Amino acid sequence: MKKSLLLLVLIATTITCFATVDKQLWFGFVHQGRVHKHWGYWAEFQHRTKNEFANNLHTEIFRVGATYFVNTDLRITAGYAAVLHFPSLTNQAFVRPEHRPWQQVAYNYTKGRIRLSQYLRAEERFLRKTAGETLAEGHIFRQRFRYNAMLIILFNKKEFKQGSFGLVLNDEVFINAYSTDKVKAFDQNRAFAGLSYSLTNATQLQLGYLNVFSFTPKGNETVHSLRFVVFHYIDWRKKK
């Protein structure tokens, strides 16, 4: 047992030693709407900064999609995301764009004060080629899959409604299935722990710590981030 623990410590230490470390801020707004028994939509904005939390822009994501509701808990979404990357620490005017079609199957399970949300997402990533800090002709293509599982446990109420708050645990793993630039199969892992608060029945806030470990062309990277996300869901159908 002691040998196993020592081995795990050595592995973790080795990974940390050969990884660059950064501190970042992540902000997000995720809105989902339902307009029909089977149809709805998805609209999302992500804003991220880096380099000791906020010295540089990191990423801007604008994501939209159309959702098919198999039922209230099972949903299928397909859409498009426009992504702006800011890879340089010295030249914020250098922006690398990415076009990202995406498809997703999501399932939510709620029982009393417990909610488990899962999704499997496929992304077709078209990243603009670069030469140093200059955009080049053409795109790099990467096919990526993401699996996300989020558990929320309420502290003060027995159901999810206005005023309820609780613990959030979330993990998401990213796997590259194919890439024209031959990147590694494992892309990154995002582990999150924080608090959830229902501002209204339709609006939920999440705030907490996010750890990101990733393989990049420049080497391994570990990110310590403070993440704040607003989730908003509205059913536009007329109530009977």
PELINJO-V240144 format. One record per pair of residues at least 24 apart in sequence whose ideal C-beta (glycine too) atoms are under 6 Angstrom apart, sorted by the first residue. I is the first residue (numbers start at 0). GAP is how many residues later the second one is. D is the distance in Angstrom with one decimal. If there is no record, write none. Layout:
# PELINJO-V240144
((I	GAP	D) (I	GAP	D))
This chain:
# PELINJO-V240144
((17	202	5.9) (18	201	3.8) (18	202	5.9) (18	203	4.7) (19	201	5.1) (20	201	4.9) (21	28	5.6) (21	201	5.2) (22	29	5.5) (22	30	4.9) (22	201	5.2) (23	26	4.6) (23	199	5.4) (23	201	4.2) (24	24	4.8) (24	28	5.2) (24	29	5.5) (24	201	5.6) (25	199	5.2) (25	201	4.2) (26	201	5.5) (27	201	4.1) (28	201	4.9) (29	201	5.1) (30	201	4.6) (31	201	4.9) (32	201	5.2) (32	203	5.8) (33	201	4.7) (34	201	4.9) (37	30	5.8) (37	31	5.1) (39	27	4.2) (40	25	5.9) (41	25	5.7) (41	35	5.4) (50	38	5.8) (55	33	5.6) (56	29	4.2) (56	35	6.0) (57	28	6.0) (58	26	5.8) (59	24	4.3) (72	34	6.0) (72	35	4.8) (73	33	5.3) (74	31	4.9) (75	29	5.5) (76	27	4.6) (77	25	4.7) (87	45	5.5) (90	42	5.5) (93	39	4.5) (95	32	5.6) (95	34	6.0) (96	31	5.2) (97	29	4.8) (98	27	4.3) (99	25	5.3) (111	46	5.4) (112	41	3.8) (112	45	5.4) (113	39	5.7) (114	37	4.6) (115	35	5.5) (116	33	4.6) (117	31	5.0) (118	29	5.1) (119	27	5.4) (120	25	4.4) (139	40	5.6) (139	41	4.9) (140	39	4.9) (141	34	5.8) (141	37	4.2) (142	34	4.6) (142	35	4.3) (143	32	5.3) (144	30	5.0) (144	32	6.0) (145	26	6.0) (145	28	5.2) (146	26	5.5) (147	24	4.1) (151	44	5.3) (160	40	5.3) (161	36	5.5) (161	38	5.1) (161	39	5.1) (163	34	4.7) (164	32	4.3) (165	30	5.3) (167	26	5.0) (167	28	4.7) (167	38	5.6) (168	24	5.7) (183	31	4.8) (185	29	6.0) (187	26	3.4) (188	24	5.3) (201	31	5.6) (201	32	5.4) (202	29	5.1) (203	27	4.5) (204	25	5.8))
